[in-house]
Amino acid sequence: MKKKLILGILSFSLIFSLLGCKKDKEQDKPGPDVPPIVDPKPDEPQYPATNLDDGKAKTARNLRIYDHGNDTIYFGETFTAKGYEVFMQFEETELMLEGGSQYSLYKLDTFNIDDSKVNYYKEGTYTVSITGRVREVAFTSTIFIKVKADRYESLGVKHLVGIKCNSYLTLPVGSTKDAVIPDGVYLIYTENKYENDELVLTEERLRNGYTVTGLDQIDFSKPGKYPVYVSYSETYGETKIEVKTFFNLTIE
């Protein structure tokens, strides 16, 4: 049975090894008082790292983001900023250079992502806002990501793109791992055909051959709720596609 892509698909992810690299690029436009970021060479960094506790006068100016070629998201994935580097840029006011100030960067390990404007089920280019904070100072910068239907369109064959199952399963206290069997498991395939500008999908029931993980975290001796993961993979030549979803297990 062929179906259009719907929001009911719980979640699925695609794993694919790609060779090659893309030159780092800056995603936000610098203000008029800030010099543009230039990709630093490994042995000649464009800007030194900021030491927040060196006692020197410095002023936070803005947020800098490098995407390292990770700006494309495919149906079933969500933007996580994996592969991105986010920096707060400081003006070192005590280190005046001829013609301007010295700038330095402080790398942020954590930052907030606002992807509320992204439709993960429609191809297009969308804006994502990233907010970074260093102590009492926060800046927000906007980047662009692309959402595409299928990473494996070049295969030219019907191929796996997702998996889904019923969202919930309830078992009584005292059950065993063998009783944790996902209900309504379907594999989702595509031949990269479109109807009304939407990718047409084929669903096929899967009764065995999948992998269930997360069972070691379940305490069957008392009530509780746990996520359980279901995964499946197929190989096309040298390309392996693995898809994954989950359901909520309730012990009561």
C-alpha positions in Angstrom: 0.0 0.0 0.0 1.4 3.4 -1.0 1.0 6.3 1.3 2.1 9.9 1.4 4.5 10.9 4.1 2.6 11.9 7.3 3.5 13.2 10.7 2.5 9.9 12.2 5.9 8.4 11.5 7.4 8.3 15.0 11.0 8.8 14.1 13.6 7.3 12.0 17.3 7.9 11.3 19.5 7.1 8.4 23.2 6.1 8.8 25.4 6.5 5.8 29.2 6.9 5.5 30.2 9.7 3.2 33.7 10.4 2.0 35.0 13.9 1.2 34.9 17.1 3.0 33.5 20.6 2.6 35.3 23.8 3.3 34.1 25.4 6.5 32.0 28.4 6.0 30.5 31.2 8.2 26.8 31.2 8.5 26.0 34.6 9.9 26.9 38.0 8.5 29.3 40.0 10.6 28.3 43.5 11.8 30.1 46.5 10.4 32.4 46.8 13.4 33.5 43.1 13.3 36.0 41.6 10.8 34.8 38.6 8.9 35.8 35.1 10.1 38.3 33.5 7.8 38.8 29.7 7.9 41.8 29.3 10.1 44.7 27.1 9.1 45.4 24.3 11.7 48.8 25.8 12.6 47.8 29.5 12.2 44.5 30.2 13.9 42.8 33.4 12.7 41.7 34.3 16.3 43.3 33.0 19.5 41.2 31.3 22.2 39.7 33.5 24.8 40.8 33.2 28.4 37.9 34.5 30.5 39.9 34.6 33.7 43.1 36.4 32.6 41.9 39.7 34.0 42.2 41.5 30.7 39.5 43.8 29.5 37.3 42.2 26.8 33.9 42.8 25.4 31.6 40.1 23.9 30.6 41.2 20.4 28.7 38.4 18.7 28.2 34.7 17.9 30.2 32.9 15.3 29.1 29.5 13.8 30.9 27.1 11.5 28.8 24.3 10.0 31.5 22.1 8.5 29.2 21.0 5.8 26.4 19.7 8.0 23.6 21.9 6.8 21.4 19.3 5.0 18.7 17.4 6.9 16.7 14.5 5.4 13.1 13.4 6.1 12.9 11.7 9.4 15.9 13.5 10.9 15.9 16.6 13.1 18.5 19.3 13.3 20.8 18.8 16.3 23.8 21.0 15.4 26.0 17.9 15.3 29.2 18.9 13.4 28.7 22.6 14.1 31.0 24.7 16.2 29.6 27.8 18.0 31.9 30.5 19.4 31.4 33.7 21.3 33.6 36.4 19.8 35.3 38.9 22.1 37.1 42.2 21.4 40.3 42.2 23.4 40.3 46.0 24.2 43.7 45.9 25.8 45.3 44.4 22.7 45.0 47.2 20.2 46.5 46.4 16.8 47.4 48.8 14.0 44.2 49.6 12.3 41.9 47.8 14.8 41.4 45.6 17.8 42.4 42.1 18.5 39.5 39.6 18.5 39.4 36.2 20.2 37.0 33.3 20.3 35.5 31.3 23.2 34.0 27.9 22.1 30.6 27.0 23.6 29.9 23.4 24.5 26.2 24.1 25.1 23.8 26.4 23.3 20.1 26.6 22.6 18.5 25.7 19.2 15.2 27.1 18.0 14.0 25.2 15.0 10.4 26.1 15.3 10.3 27.5 11.7 11.5 24.2 10.2 9.0 21.8 8.5 10.9 18.5 8.6 8.4 16.9 6.2 8.6 19.4 3.4 11.7 20.0 1.2 13.0 23.6 1.4 15.5 26.0 3.0 14.7 27.1 6.6 16.1 29.3 9.3 17.3 28.0 12.6 18.2 30.4 15.5 21.1 29.5 17.8 21.6 31.3 21.1 24.8 31.1 23.0 25.6 32.5 26.5 28.8 33.3 28.3 28.1 34.3 31.9 25.7 37.3 31.7 26.0 37.9 27.9 23.9 36.1 25.3 23.7 36.5 21.5 21.5 34.9 18.9 22.6 34.1 15.4 20.5 32.7 12.5 21.7 29.9 10.2 20.1 28.2 7.2 19.5 24.5 6.8 18.1 22.5 3.9 15.5 19.8 4.2 15.6 17.1 1.5 13.4 14.1 1.0 15.9 11.3 0.5 19.6 10.9 1.0 19.7 7.7 -1.1 17.9 8.9 -4.2 21.0 8.2 -6.3 20.6 4.4 -5.6 18.0 4.3 -8.4 16.1 1.4 -6.7 13.3 0.9 -4.2 15.0 1.2 -0.9 14.4 1.5 2.9 13.9 4.9 4.4 12.1 4.3 7.7 10.4 2.1 10.3 7.4 2.6 12.5 5.4 0.8 15.2 2.7 1.4 17.7 3.6 4.0 20.2 2.8 2.2 23.4 2.9 -1.3 25.0 1.7 -2.2 28.4 2.8 -5.3 30.4 2.0 -6.4 34.0 4.6 -6.3 36.8 6.6 -9.5 36.8 6.8 -9.8 33.0 10.1 -10.8 31.3 12.1 -9.4 28.4 10.6 -12.1 26.1 7.2 -10.4 26.5 8.5 -7.1 25.1 7.4 -7.4 21.5 6.6 -4.3 19.5 3.2 -4.2 17.9 2.4 -3.1 14.3 6.0 -2.8 12.9 6.2 -1.6 9.4 9.1 -0.9 7.1 8.9 2.2 4.9 10.3 2.2 1.4 10.5 4.7 -1.5 11.2 4.6 -5.2 11.6 8.4 -5.3 8.3 9.0 -7.0 6.2 12.0 -6.2 2.5 12.8 -6.2 1.3 16.4 -5.6 4.9 17.3 -4.8 5.1 14.8 -1.9 7.2 11.7 -1.8 5.2 8.5 -2.2 6.1 5.8 0.4 5.4 2.1 0.5 4.7 0.4 3.9 5.4 -3.3 4.4 4.6 -5.3 7.6 7.6 -6.7 9.4 7.0 -9.6 11.8 10.5 -10.5 12.7 14.1 -9.7 11.8 14.2 -6.4 13.7 16.4 -5.6 16.7 15.0 -4.5 20.1 17.2 -2.6 22.5 16.9 -0.8 25.8 15.6 -3.9 27.7 18.4 -3.9 30.2 17.2 -0.6 31.6 13.7 -2.0 32.5 12.8 -3.0 36.0 10.0 -5.5 35.6 9.5 -5.9 39.3 7.7 -2.6 39.8 5.6 -0.1 37.9 7.4 2.2 35.6 7.7 3.7 32.1 10.6 3.1 29.7 11.5 3.8 26.1 12.3 0.7 23.9 14.0 1.0 20.6 13.4 -0.9 17.4 15.9 -1.0 14.5 16.3 -2.7 11.2 18.9 -2.5 8.4 19.3 -3.4 4.7 22.3 -3.3 2.4 22.3 -2.1 -1.2 25.7 -2.8 -2.7 28.1 -1.0 -0.5 25.5 1.2 1.1 23.9 0.1 4.4 20.7 1.8 5.5 19.7 1.5 9.1 16.4 2.8 10.4 15.3 3.2 14.0 12.2 4.1 16.0 10.9 3.6 19.6 7.8 2.9 21.6 6.9 3.6 25.3 6.7 0.5 27.5 4.5 0.8 30.6 4.9 -1.7 33.5 1.9 -1.7 35.7 
